[in-house]
Every structure is written in C-alpha cells, then in structure tokens.
C-alpha cells in the first residue's frame, strides 16, 4: 500500500512550495476541463486526486501547528492561509467546473453522491453569483480563516501564560499523588505546586483542590482567557452573517443546515428544547443534592467553581466511588493496547505496531491489517505538553480511494489526546474519563480508516454530514463502561490484579451520575451556538443571549465575569458553528446503535458485523439515514438517548 511517511515540513519555504503545488493543481484542473468526452473516470477521479495531493502536503503542517506549536509553525501556517483561501474560493466558484459536473452521471450510489454533493457545494460557494459578490465571498472566506486561527492562537497563548503557585501543603491535601507529582516543582529553593490552565492540571485542582478561594482563582483565569477574542468573535459573526445573506439565506444557521441532516432551524431548536425539558426535573434534583453536601462545609451558595469539587465528593459519598482510585488500573499503554485488542475482535482487523517517522518520541503508530495485508495506518499522540493545544481530536491525513488508474490508496489518521504525561519515574495513569475519551476518538478514526469506498470525496469521514459525524465516536465510547471490555486492559500497575468487580460496577454506575446536569450543560452550549447564528449578535448582545439561555438551563448560575464565548473554540476555531447541536443529534443514532449491538452484557457479533459493513465501510457513499435503514431496517429511536442517560424513568 502507498503509505506516506510523516515528514517535518521546511517551514521557511513552506508557502513557496505550497504555491507551486496549488499552481500544479490548477494546471491539472484546467487540462481536465479541456477533455472532450468527460466522464466520471477521466474527469472526477483525477479532479479528486488534486485534493488528496493537497491534503498530503498541508496536513502535516496544520497538525504540527496543533501538537508541536511554535513560532515556526505559526508563521508557516499563517502564511499559507491566504493561499489556500484564494485557491479554494477560485475552485469552488469556477463555473466551468460546475457545468462539467452538471453533465456527469455516476454509475453507482457512491459516484452519484459525489456528484450531488459537489453540485450542492458549488452552489453554496456562490458559483452562480455576479463577479463582485464572488470577490466579496473570497475576501470573507480568507478573513474567516485568519480569524479562526487567531482565535485558536489567542486561546493557546492565554492558556500557557497562566500559572498558580501553591505553597501551603494544606491547600493540596486530598489531591491525588499522581497529579501532585506532575504539579510539584521548586521556587526559591522551596517545594511548591504549580497548576496551569492545561486541562489535566486545571481539572486536578478543580476536582480535588480543597481551597475554595484557589479554585475560584483558577476558574476565573480559565473562563476569562483571551479577552482579545471578544473582538474576534464579533468580526466572525458579522462575516458569517454577511456570507449567508450573499448566498441567499436569511441567517447563518440556515446556511449551516444546508449540508446537514437536520431539516430546519425549528427542528433543531425543538429537539434541543425537548431534551432540556426532559432533563430539567432530574437536574434540579441533582443540584439539590450537591447544595446539601456543600452546606455541610458551610457553603451557603454553590458556585460554578464548586461543582466539580462537590460532584466528586458526592460521587464518593453516594457511590463510594473516587474516580482517581481507578487510575492504577488504567496505565496508558495497556489501555491503548487493550482497546486495540477489543476493536480487533469487534471488527475483525489486526493492529500491528510499526516503526515509522513521527513528530514526537511518545507517538505510537499501528497498521490495520486484514489477511496479513496492511490497509490503513493510525498514529496515537496521547500525552499533554505545552506545545499542544488542549482537548482531544482525530485528524485524517490519507483517504482510502482508487485513483484514475485504478490504484488503491490507503487511509491514515492521527488520534490526539492530552493525558497526563509520563516520566521515567511516573507512568501515565488515566482516569476512566480519559479511557472514554480515547474510545471516542478511536471511533472517529475507525470511521475514516475502515472505509471501503473507492470515491475519495465520500470515503471515510469525507462528505459525512456534520450532524452525524459524531455517531461512530459516541457509539464506541459507550463500550468503555462495560465489564467485558474493561477486563481486556484494566490491570493494577503494581500487582497486575484485574479491576475488582465492585469497582467495575461503580464505573458503570458513575456513567449516569449527575447525567442530567451534564446534559443541560451540553444543551446550553448547543442552544447558545445555534441561536447565536439565527441573527446578528454583537458586543454585549452575545453575553446577553448566553445569560438568557442560562436563566433556564444553568441551575448553578455562572458568575458575571464568566466569558465562556472567548474560549468556545468548537464554533469559533473549529467546524461546529451553528452545528454544536450535532453532538446530541448524532447521539440518538449512537445510543440506538449501541443497544442494538450490546444486550444483556454481551456483544451481538452479527450486529457489529452489520455496523462495520453498513456504517464504517460505507463512509458518505449514501446519506447516513439511508445507511442506517439499510443496517437495521428502521430509523433510530429518539427515546434511546434518554434511556442511555437514565432519564426515562421517574424522578426520585
């Protein structure tokens, strides 16, 4: 197979090399347009290959700018944005390309879907507009790409700029030893503990830190990061609104839904509010339990910076469960290998570790094999470091497809997390939440890597509607709570003993602990995002909208200084604008699919075989609702989501 080795780019000359590649692609496309008897094989396939070549060249830089961020990556990346924006705008507004696609018929469902999506995307790029409006769209797209990058960089810089030095041992009492070992440092010859806004460090103190004042200090720093992003947000919203109107939509949310499965704005808002109404009675009861526990400590008013701390305390009290105590059973390397073992059995593939070039010594790489032959490759970069942006994600690189000559190309992908870093003295021990995160990102990767679609634009995750792209990731993460799966890798770091039955039961019980509060939090984000894009909000109006939503959904009201929007990278630096609802929309499919594949504590292999065949292998060769019906013979049951979270019975 034609795997491409990862190479560190020549940062200094990257923009020049990119410009040459783009010019070469334009020449190729011009020659394709000159072909007399155009058909799918001699026109569409070589056209798609120009996109694959661009991804192979540019993805390593964009990836490194996220995982090994430096002045060099920033400079090269920022210099590339105008070139890429102008190129994509030129291609997407090329009327000759649109006309050529209009005359091509695919011979099967996947080819027909490629043509359908291309014609739709040409129209959404303004191919039909007068030249002046095309130029304006080009300027908007370029500026938006610059602003998205600025938002992300501001957030990363602000995250790295803050530290909290704790000197009194009493202020770290109760924090797990593994977290303390990572926080411990020396200042002026004295042992102190350093906490940052990097998620592993931040969450360690917010969850276990006994000093309420220090928790608020950390919290305030976290929710007021990057105030310069306020202006970035306003400009992004203005440009999105203008773009939507140029393309004939009333507002940006309508433009967003043009490429998704949700039918209308009303359907999305109604769906979110329906979930909120179902969750609120449960959430109110959960908050009352937290408030009662906090009052035992003399805390009369539960604040946002208390929630994680008292949630952990309540979990220990009611479930006798301290997630920190699960860590000795979840050593990072064993978890990874156990997960791969599980996936191997679930879907009939083999993972073979390979030695290939990587960007960091901690990265591990595996080939996916079937019948002794490698057909895909996956890179795991799992540990936090200051040069890596926060969070966890999957990023595709190569895409499985056939080129014009019928040569098969493999898929490859990166899975990135921010787990506690390992040292020679301290292994990377995961909380169970981290295990769930790894399974989630692996679900995304499998959706890309297991594809058997020969058409590049609808292979793997390409062409998948954004509001169902989370389906495979959420599906796989549900297995991370099941004893039959945990038994594959949960071994004590020192004794090798398996996870005790009682602890496995508590992990399962913890899945839905305070689930309604978690549901409302996600619905708050989703409604804020979607309503924010239904008309133009600016300045204080953005905060006013968020406050109005919180009046109903935030049962613990955040303090007035909270500026969540300054750090909402999903919608201002990622692809979730007017689409954050997708997490819950897709979760209806994932919950329904999980119950179809796992029943009475056992995996139903005939169903997982069908899931691989109809969902993972088919990519976006048909819309997801059609693939789902082909698999189960019906649409997903919305009630499955409430059942998954234990929100379908009576409130206690």
GIKAPE-V349930 format. One record per residue. N is the residue number from 0. RES is the residue in one letter. PSI is psi in whole degrees, 0 to 359 (999 if undefined). OMEGA is omega as a letter, one per 20 degrees, with the letter a starting at -180 (none if undefined). D_LAST is the distance of its C-alpha to the last C-alpha in Angstrom with 2 decimals. Layout:
n: {N:N}
res: {RES:RES}
psi: {PSI:PSI}
omega: {OMEGA:OMEGA}
d_last: {D_LAST:D_LAST}
This chain:
n: {0:1:2:3:4:5:6:7:8:9:10:11:12:13:14:15:16:17:18:19:20:21:22:23:24:25:26:27:28:29:30:31:32:33:34:35:36:37:38:39:40:41:42:43:44:45:46:47:48:49:50:51:52:53:54:55:56:57:58:59:60:61:62:63:64:65:66:67:68:69:70:71:72:73:74:75:76:77:78:79:80:81:82:83:84:85:86:87:88:89:90:91:92:93:94:95:96:97:98:99:100:101:102:103:104:105:106:107:108:109:110:111:112:113:114:115:116:117:118:119:120:121:122:123:124:125:126:127:128:129:130:131:132:133:134:135:136:137:138:139:140:141:142:143:144:145:146:147:148:149:150:151:152:153:154:155:156:157:158:159:160:161:162:163:164:165:166:167:168:169:170:171:172:173:174:175:176:177:178:179:180:181:182:183:184:185:186:187:188:189:190:191:192:193:194:195:196:197:198:199:200:201:202:203:204:205:206:207:208:209:210:211:212:213:214:215:216:217:218:219:220:221:222:223:224:225:226:227:228:229:230:231:232:233:234:235:236:237:238:239:240:241:242:243:244:245:246:247:248:249:250:251:252:253:254:255:256:257:258:259:260:261:262:263:264:265:266:267:268:269:270:271:272:273:274:275:276:277:278:279:280:281:282:283:284:285:286:287:288:289:290:291:292:293:294:295:296:297:298:299:300:301:302:303:304:305:306:307:308:309:310:311:312:313:314:315:316:317:318:319:320:321:322:323:324:325:326:327:328:329:330:331:332:333:334:335:336:337:338:339:340:341:342:343:344:345:346:347:348:349:350:351:352:353:354:355:356:357:358:359:360:361:362:363:364:365:366:367:368:369:370:371:372:373:374:375:376:377:378:379:380:381:382:383:384:385:386:387:388:389:390:391:392:393:394:395:396:397:398:399:400:401:402:403:404:405:406:407:408:409:410:411:412:413:414:415:416:417:418:419:420:421:422:423:424:425:426:427:428:429:430:431:432:433:434:435:436:437:438:439:440:441:442:443:444:445:446:447:448:449:450:451:452:453:454:455:456:457:458:459:460:461:462:463:464:465:466:467:468:469:470:471:472:473:474:475:476:477:478:479:480:481:482:483:484:485:486:487:488:489:490:491:492:493:494:495:496:497:498:499:500:501:502:503:504:505:506:507:508:509:510:511:512:513:514:515:516:517:518:519:520:521:522:523:524:525:526:527:528:529:530:531:532:533:534:535:536:537:538:539:540:541:542:543:544:545:546:547:548:549:550:551:552:553:554:555:556:557:558:559:560:561:562:563:564:565:566:567:568:569:570:571:572:573:574:575:576:577:578:579:580:581:582:583:584:585:586:587:588:589:590:591:592:593:594:595:596:597:598:599:600:601:602:603:604:605:606:607:608:609:610:611:612:613:614:615:616:617:618:619:620:621:622:623:624:625:626:627:628:629:630:631:632:633:634:635:636:637:638:639:640:641:642:643:644:645:646:647:648:649:650:651}
res: {X:X:X:X:X:X:X:X:X:X:X:X:X:X:X:X:X:X:X:X:X:X:X:X:X:X:X:X:X:X:X:X:X:X:X:X:X:X:X:X:X:X:X:X:X:X:X:X:X:X:X:X:X:X:X:X:X:X:X:X:X:X:X:X:X:X:X:X:X:X:X:X:X:X:X:X:X:X:X:X:X:X:X:X:X:X:X:X:X:X:X:X:X:X:X:X:X:X:X:X:X:X:X:X:X:X:X:X:X:X:X:X:X:X:X:X:X:X:X:X:X:X:X:X:X:X:X:X:X:X:X:X:X:X:X:X:X:X:X:X:X:X:X:X:X:X:X:X:X:X:X:X:X:X:X:X:X:X:X:X:X:X:X:X:X:X:X:X:X:X:X:X:X:X:X:X:X:X:X:X:X:X:X:X:X:X:X:X:X:X:X:X:X:X:X:X:X:X:X:X:X:X:X:X:X:X:X:X:X:X:X:X:X:X:X:X:X:X:X:X:X:X:X:X:X:X:X:X:X:X:X:X:X:X:X:X:X:X:X:X:X:X:X:X:X:X:X:X:X:X:X:X:X:X:X:X:X:X:X:X:X:X:X:X:X:X:X:X:X:X:X:X:X:X:X:X:X:X:X:X:X:X:X:X:X:X:X:X:X:X:X:X:X:X:X:X:X:X:X:X:X:X:X:X:X:X:X:X:X:X:X:X:X:X:X:X:X:X:X:X:X:X:X:X:X:X:X:X:X:X:X:X:X:X:X:X:X:X:X:X:X:X:X:X:X:X:X:X:X:X:X:X:X:X:X:X:X:X:X:X:X:X:X:X:X:X:X:X:X:X:X:X:X:X:X:X:X:X:X:X:X:X:X:X:X:X:X:X:X:X:X:X:X:X:X:X:X:X:X:X:X:X:X:X:X:X:X:X:X:X:X:X:X:X:X:X:X:X:X:X:X:X:X:X:X:X:X:X:X:X:X:X:X:X:X:X:X:X:X:X:X:X:X:X:X:X:X:X:X:X:X:X:X:X:X:X:X:X:X:X:X:X:X:X:X:X:X:X:X:X:X:X:X:X:X:X:X:X:X:X:X:X:X:X:X:X:X:X:X:X:X:X:X:X:X:X:X:X:X:X:X:X:X:X:X:X:X:X:X:X:X:X:X:X:X:X:X:X:X:X:X:X:X:X:X:X:X:X:X:X:X:X:X:X:X:X:X:X:X:X:X:X:X:X:X:X:X:X:X:X:X:X:X:X:X:X:X:X:X:X:X:X:X:X:X:X:X:X:X:X:X:X:X:X:X:X:X:X:X:X:X:X:X:X:X:X:X:X:X:X:X:X:X:X:X:X:X:X:X:X:X:X:X:X:X:X:X:X:X:X:X:X:X:X:X:X:X:X:X:X:X:X:X:X:X:X:X:X:X:X:X:X:X:X:X:X:X:X:X:X:X:X:X:X:X:X:X:X:X:X:X:X}
psi: {154:63:143:132:143:131:141:124:161:94:320:323:16:314:327:317:322:317:320:319:317:320:320:317:318:321:317:314:321:319:325:322:337:347:139:303:78:138:180:316:318:355:305:314:312:331:314:329:331:328:322:317:321:317:318:325:315:328:317:322:312:325:312:327:339:327:340:55:135:172:325:315:320:314:314:320:313:325:337:332:314:322:314:318:314:319:309:324:318:317:314:343:16:108:327:321:316:315:321:315:327:338:5:133:131:158:349:180:318:315:320:324:324:311:317:312:323:315:318:313:325:315:321:348:358:25:335:358:160:158:321:319:327:317:320:319:320:315:320:314:320:313:321:320:323:318:321:316:320:318:312:317:320:318:316:315:317:322:317:342:344:142:148:117:123:124:328:121:332:334:355:8:131:348:135:146:322:323:321:322:322:332:337:135:189:134:125:40:9:140:127:177:130:121:140:184:3:136:313:320:314:311:331:315:322:331:326:348:124:340:109:323:320:324:318:322:313:313:313:317:321:316:3:20:147:60:337:343:348:315:324:316:313:316:320:314:320:315:322:318:317:318:315:317:322:323:4:14:153:325:172:328:326:318:318:316:347:339:15:175:336:132:321:165:316:323:319:308:320:318:313:317:326:317:320:315:323:331:330:314:321:318:321:320:322:315:322:325:321:316:320:320:318:324:334:336:6:11:107:331:116:127:168:324:0:341:310:320:310:336:317:319:317:322:319:324:313:323:355:43:123:108:330:327:352:343:317:341:353:66:134:311:318:321:314:311:324:321:317:323:317:313:323:315:322:320:5:35:165:138:123:120:137:152:107:165:138:175:349:143:340:351:135:145:137:142:141:129:151:128:30:359:134:133:353:166:142:135:133:120:98:349:145:146:161:336:0:135:156:169:192:145:164:138:126:153:279:154:133:127:170:136:186:329:3:9:133:131:142:172:152:156:159:134:122:130:176:60:162:132:146:151:178:328:334:117:162:105:130:145:162:328:322:321:316:317:315:316:320:307:327:325:317:312:316:324:324:315:332:1:142:16:128:349:117:320:344:25:143:229:353:133:356:131:138:331:6:2:338:352:305:330:316:324:311:324:334:332:341:353:353:136:320:337:315:327:342:338:348:94:139:135:332:318:341:5:144:163:126:148:319:319:322:320:323:325:315:317:328:342:318:18:124:35:326:322:318:320:313:324:314:323:325:312:316:316:320:311:311:315:328:334:14:347:175:115:141:149:233:341:329:312:323:321:313:318:321:320:321:334:325:318:334:96:337:104:127:153:159:338:351:125:65:323:333:340:11:72:331:321:345:353:0:201:19:14:128:33:7:337:341:327:315:323:313:332:339:315:316:322:314:317:321:314:333:329:345:116:139:39:11:146:130:96:324:331:320:329:318:323:316:313:318:332:299:316:343:352:235:30:339:160:149:325:327:319:320:317:324:328:304:353:16:170:159:151:115:330:342:328:313:324:319:323:3:33:28:0:196:146:132:999}
omega: {a:r:r:r:r:r:r:a:r:a:a:a:a:a:r:r:r:r:r:r:r:r:r:r:a:r:r:a:r:r:r:a:a:a:a:a:a:r:a:a:a:r:a:a:r:r:r:a:r:r:r:r:r:r:a:a:a:a:r:r:a:r:a:r:r:a:r:a:r:r:a:r:a:a:a:a:a:r:a:a:r:r:a:a:r:a:a:r:a:a:a:r:a:a:r:r:r:a:r:r:a:a:a:r:r:a:r:a:a:r:r:r:r:a:r:a:r:r:r:a:r:r:r:r:r:a:a:a:r:a:a:r:r:a:r:r:r:r:r:a:r:a:r:r:r:a:r:r:a:r:a:a:r:a:r:a:a:r:a:a:a:r:r:r:a:a:a:r:r:a:r:r:r:r:a:a:a:r:r:a:r:a:a:r:a:r:r:r:a:r:r:r:a:r:a:r:r:a:a:a:a:a:r:a:a:a:a:a:a:a:a:a:r:r:r:r:r:a:a:r:a:a:r:r:r:r:r:r:r:r:r:r:a:a:r:a:r:a:r:r:r:r:a:a:r:a:r:r:r:a:a:a:r:r:r:a:a:a:a:a:r:a:a:r:a:r:a:a:r:r:a:r:r:r:r:a:r:a:a:a:r:a:r:r:r:a:a:r:r:a:r:r:a:a:r:r:a:r:a:a:r:r:a:a:r:a:a:a:a:r:r:r:a:r:r:a:a:a:a:a:r:a:r:a:r:a:a:r:a:r:a:a:r:r:a:a:r:r:r:r:r:a:r:a:a:a:r:r:r:r:r:r:a:r:r:r:r:a:a:a:a:a:r:a:r:r:r:a:r:a:r:a:r:r:r:a:a:r:r:r:a:a:r:r:a:a:a:r:a:r:r:a:r:r:r:r:r:r:r:r:r:r:a:a:r:r:a:r:a:r:r:a:r:r:a:r:r:r:r:a:r:r:r:a:a:r:r:a:a:r:r:r:r:r:r:r:r:r:a:a:r:r:r:a:a:r:r:a:a:a:r:a:a:a:a:a:r:r:a:a:a:r:r:r:a:a:r:a:r:a:a:a:r:r:a:a:r:a:a:r:a:a:a:r:a:a:a:a:a:r:a:a:a:a:a:a:r:r:a:a:a:a:r:r:r:r:r:a:a:a:a:r:a:a:a:r:r:r:a:r:r:r:r:r:a:r:r:a:a:r:r:a:r:r:a:r:r:r:a:r:r:r:a:r:r:r:a:r:r:r:a:a:a:a:r:a:r:r:a:a:a:r:a:a:r:a:a:a:a:a:a:r:r:a:a:a:a:a:r:r:a:a:a:r:a:a:r:r:a:r:r:a:r:r:r:a:a:a:r:r:a:r:r:a:a:r:r:r:r:r:r:a:a:a:a:a:a:r:r:a:r:r:a:a:r:r:a:r:r:r:a:r:a:r:r:r:a:a:a:a:r:r:a:a:r:a:a:r:r:r:a:none}
d_last: {57.03:57.77:55.35:56.10:56.23:54.32:56.84:56.62:58.09:61.22:59.49:62.75:63.95:60.65:60.99:64.55:63.54:60.67:63.10:65.42:62.69:61.61:65.26:65.67:62.65:64.07:67.40:65.76:63.87:67.10:68.93:66.24:66.62:70.36:69.94:71.46:69.57:66.01:63.43:60.07:61.69:64.37:62.49:58.69:58.51:60.92:59.22:55.85:57.67:58.48:54.76:54.30:57.28:55.86:52.47:54.30:56.22:53.70:50.41:51.62:52.27:49.00:47.21:49.18:48.55:44.84:45.17:48.47:48.71:52.04:54.61:56.39:53.45:52.55:56.14:56.63:53.32:53.93:57.50:56.23:53.86:56.62:58.40:55.36:54.27:57.78:58.11:54.88:55.62:59.15:58.02:55.22:57.58:60.48:61.49:63.70:60.78:58.73:61.65:62.18:58.57:58.85:61.64:60.01:58.22:56.18:56.90:53.36:49.75:49.45:52.72:51.89:48.58:50.53:52.89:50.15:48.23:51.49:52.65:49.31:49.40:53.02:52.16:49.24:51.71:54.07:56.81:57.78:58.09:61.31:62.54:61.67:57.98:58.01:59.37:56.72:53.96:55.64:55.63:51.97:50.93:52.98:51.61:47.98:48.57:50.11:47.26:44.58:46.52:47.02:43.31:42.57:45.48:44.61:41.11:42.53:45.19:42.77:40.42:43.42:44.93:42.30:41.95:40.38:42.43:40.73:43.22:41.39:39.94:37.26:35.91:35.30:34.03:31.02:31.90:32.47:36.11:36.48:35.52:37.75:40.60:40.48:40.24:43.00:46.32:49.29:50.52:53.77:53.93:50.54:47.40:44.61:41.53:41.50:38.34:38.65:36.73:36.99:33.44:33.64:35.08:32.97:29.63:30.84:31.20:28.23:25.92:27.75:30.28:29.97:32.12:30.10:33.34:34.38:31.05:31.68:35.26:34.28:31.59:34.09:36.70:34.44:33.25:36.78:38.68:41.63:42.05:45.03:42.63:42.04:45.45:44.90:41.73:43.64:46.50:44.37:42.61:46.00:47.53:44.70:44.89:48.67:48.53:46.23:48.53:51.64:50.17:49.48:45.74:44.31:42.15:41.18:37.87:39.99:42.32:39.48:38.12:41.64:41.17:37.53:35.83:33.66:35.83:35.48:34.11:32.08:30.51:29.42:28.04:26.30:24.73:23.47:22.14:20.37:18.52:17.86:16.49:14.09:13.00:12.99:9.64:8.06:11.09:10.91:7.77:9.80:12.91:11.91:11.54:14.88:16.46:15.80:17.43:20.25:21.01:21.80:24.63:25.71:24.47:23.77:23.14:21.48:23.96:24.18:26.26:23.62:20.79:22.20:23.17:19.92:17.97:20.36:20.05:16.26:16.69:19.34:17.40:14.16:15.95:19.38:20.46:23.16:24.21:27.61:28.20:28.15:31.23:33.89:32.90:33.18:36.78:37.50:40.48:38.91:35.76:38.05:40.19:37.29:35.75:39.18:39.53:36.28:37.36:40.76:39.40:36.96:39.69:42.93:44.45:45.97:45.66:48.87:49.13:52.18:54.22:54.75:55.20:52.07:51.47:50.01:50.63:46.92:46.64:46.46:47.62:47.17:48.84:47.02:49.32:49.77:52.78:53.99:54.25:52.34:50.85:48.56:48.02:45.07:45.26:42.53:42.65:39.58:40.27:39.95:43.19:44.31:46.26:43.23:40.87:37.19:34.56:34.94:36.66:38.83:42.25:44.55:48.27:50.25:49.24:50.13:52.77:56.28:58.97:61.95:63.90:61.13:60.40:56.81:55.07:52.03:48.73:47.66:44.71:43.43:39.97:39.45:36.78:36.73:35.83:37.08:40.86:42.60:45.70:48.16:46.39:42.73:41.26:38.70:35.41:32.38:28.72:26.64:25.92:29.70:29.86:27.49:29.79:32.84:31.50:30.66:34.21:35.70:34.11:35.99:39.13:39.06:38.83:42.07:43.85:43.35:44.89:47.77:48.57:52.23:51.88:51.07:49.37:46.67:46.49:43.57:41.42:44.28:43.74:40.04:38.19:36.27:32.99:32.99:34.68:31.40:30.58:32.47:31.26:27.55:28.26:29.90:27.44:24.69:26.94:26.94:23.66:25.06:26.79:29.80:30.50:29.88:32.29:35.06:35.21:32.89:35.59:35.97:38.55:40.59:40.14:39.45:36.74:34.05:30.45:28.95:26.57:23.88:24.25:24.21:20.90:19.50:21.05:19.36:15.90:16.79:17.51:14.10:13.31:12.72:13.77:12.79:15.00:17.65:17.56:18.12:20.88:22.68:22.37:23.83:26.74:27.24:27.33:29.57:31.90:32.18:32.62:35.00:37.27:37.30:39.88:41.81:40.06:42.20:42.04:39.58:38.25:36.45:34.52:33.93:32.34:30.02:29.13:28.40:25.99:24.27:23.89:21.20:19.84:20.50:17.84:20.03:23.45:26.23:29.35:32.17:34.33:32.05:34.14:32.02:34.42:37.30:35.70:34.12:36.55:34.84:36.11:39.13:40.58:39.04:38.75:35.41:36.73:34.99:33.43:30.53:28.31:29.84:27.34:24.53:27.07:28.34:24.96:24.53:27.67:26.80:23.43:25.12:28.11:26.22:24.58:28.12:29.65:27.21:25.80:24.99:25.82:29.21:31.03:32.68:36.07:37.43:34.65:35.14:38.86:38.24:36.08:39.01:41.57:39.99:37.96:39.34:42.97:43.16:42.27:42.69:45.41:43.38:40.43:37.14:35.91:39.11:38.75:35.19:36.37:39.31:37.03:34.34:36.10:33.32:31.41:28.12:24.89:22.87:19.61:20.36:19.44:15.81:15.72:17.38:14.75:11.77:10.90:11.74:8.93:6.21:3.79:0.00}
